Structure formats: structure tokens, C-alpha cells
Amino acid sequence: MKNPLEILELVPDPEIPVINIVELGIVREAKVTSENSCEVTITPTYSACPAMFTIEEDIIKIMKENGWDAKVVTKMFPIWTTDWITDEAREKLRVYGITPPEKGADEHHIGKPKKCPRCGSMNSKQISRFGSTLCKASYQCLDCLEPFDYFKCH
């Protein structure tokens, strides 16, 4: 049987399908509790993240398909931070058209110009504090005129 963490890397984030829940930092732990049972600890990116129900169902389903009986535990503390996103996931976000958060940044970076994931220009402006999901803000590049999402820091 595959290692539970390897299996969890096959679960895409339902809102950003180019990254998985492990590289996004949602999966905190996957521990084996018996021969074919495991406990997966997850932390939501936001406390009201609507994707968490889908993620929990996806975890249980894929683990079952791979011979594991999984229990999913949601922990709210420590609070998820964008610093838990892997470097590989940050690059996948950029290629997908979402400007990844700066490491070590906080919410005070919202509203400041962000690098356009399409043309690389820093000449951008915030259009809305809320983007296509709660965890993103909407920006527009003032050079190529393309709108883009910025993954908010927290």
C-alpha cells in the first residue's frame, strides 16, 4: 500500500486544481493508526472556507480507493498561513495566472501593487479585496490590462 501522504498529493485543491492539498499546506499530518487505517489532520486556509467539506470527502474517497480507512480531523490552530505553501505550488499558481503571496507577508500587503503573472509588470492596481474566492483579491495589470487574482497573505 502507498504511504498516506503520497496518496494525499493526488488530491487537488477544489478551487485551484493545479495544486494539491499537501503543497498548499492544508494537510498538517497523515499518521498511520493501524494496518489499514490512518488519521489525516487538515487546517483550512480560511475558517469559513467552503472547499473544506469537499476536501474532506475527497480525502476519504481517495484513501478508501487505495485501501486505507481514513479519519479526517480539522484543526483550526495553529492558524493556516500562506508561508506553508511550497515553492513548487507558488510557481504553479503563477503559471496558472494567480500571483502567489510573498513569504512572510501579512494582510497589509493587500492593495499594494503586485507582479502580473502574465507579463511580469509591477504596474498593477487592486480592483477588489475579494477575488474569485475568499482567499484571493482581484487586481489588474495596467500594462497588459489583464485582470488577475492575488493569493492573499495571512
N, C-alpha and C positions, 0 to 999 in steps of 0.2 A: 504494500500500500504506500501511496505517496505521503510525504510529510504534509501535515495540515497547512502549514504556511505556504508551501508551494501551490497547493490547491487554491488557496485564497487569492493568490496572484492572478488567477484566472477570472476573478470576479471584477468586472468593470464598474466604475462609478456610474450609476444610472443617469446622472446629469452631465457628466463629462466622460463619455465612453472610451476615450483614448488613454485614460489612466485607470489603474486598478486600485482597489481599496487598500492594498498594502502600501503601495508607493505614495498614496495620498495621505497616509498616516492615520487612517481611521482604525485599522487593526492594531490594537495595542499588544495583544498576546494571543497565541494559539497553543494551548497546552494539552497534551495527551493525558486523559484521566483514567483510561483503561485500554484494553487491547484494541477496541474499535470505537472508542468514544473520545471526544475532545471538547474543550471549552474555549470559545473564541470571545475575547473581550474587545469591544469596539467603543469608540468615542466619536460622537457626531461633530461635524465641522461647526454646526450651529445647534443650539439646544432645540430649536424648532425645525430642524432640517427635515423636510417631508420625505427625503430619499432614504432615511434610516429604516423605515419599515420594509421597503423593497430590498435594501441591502441585507437586512436580517433574513428575509425569505430566500434571497439568492445564496447566502452562506449556507443555510440549512439544506437547500436543494443540491448545491454542488458537492457539499460534503457527503450527503447521502449517496449521490451518484458515484462517489469514489470510495464507498464502503465505510464511511465514518458516520457515527451518530453525534451530531453537534448540538451543543447548548450555547446560545449566544447571550452574553451578558453586556449590557450597556452601562458604561461608567461615564459620569459627567465630570469627574475630577481625576487627575488634573485636566483642565480645560484644553481642548484641542488647539493647536497653534499651527499657523502656516509654516513654521520652522520645521515641522515634521514631514513636509512634502520633500520627497527625494529630489536630487538634482536631475535625475533622468525624467521624472514626472514634470519638473519645471520646463524642461526642454520640450517635452511632448505637448504641454499646454501652449507654449509659444508657437510651435508648428501648427497647432490646431486653431490658432487665432486668438488665444486668450493670453494676455500679458500676465506672467506669473508674479507672485508677490516677492518683494525684496526680502531677503533673510534678515531677521531681527527687526523688521519694520513693525509699526503699530498703526492703529486707525488714523493717526494724524497725517499719514501719507495720502489719505483719500483727498481728492480734489487737486492734488499737485499733478503736474504733467507726468505722463507715463510713456514708456517707449512703445511705439506702434509695432505690433507683432508682424505686420505685413511689410512695411518699408523701413522700419528701424528708426524713424524720426522721433525725437522727444517733443516735437511741436504738437501737443495734444491738449485737449480740454475735457473735463468731466462733464457729461451730459446729464447723468442721473446717478445718485448714490446707490441706486439699486439697479442691477442688470437683469439678465435672463433668469438668475436665481438669487437667493438671499446672500450667497457668498461672493457675489460679483457686483462690480459697479460698471456703468456704461461710460465709455469715452469715445472721442472722435479724434482722428488724426487730422491736423489742419494742413498737412502737406498732401497726402494721398486722398484725403477726405473720407476714408473708410471708418466706419464705426467698429469698435472692438470692446470686449469685456476685459476687465482687470480683476483678478482674483484678490479680494480684499484681505489685508493682513489682520491677523489677530492672534 
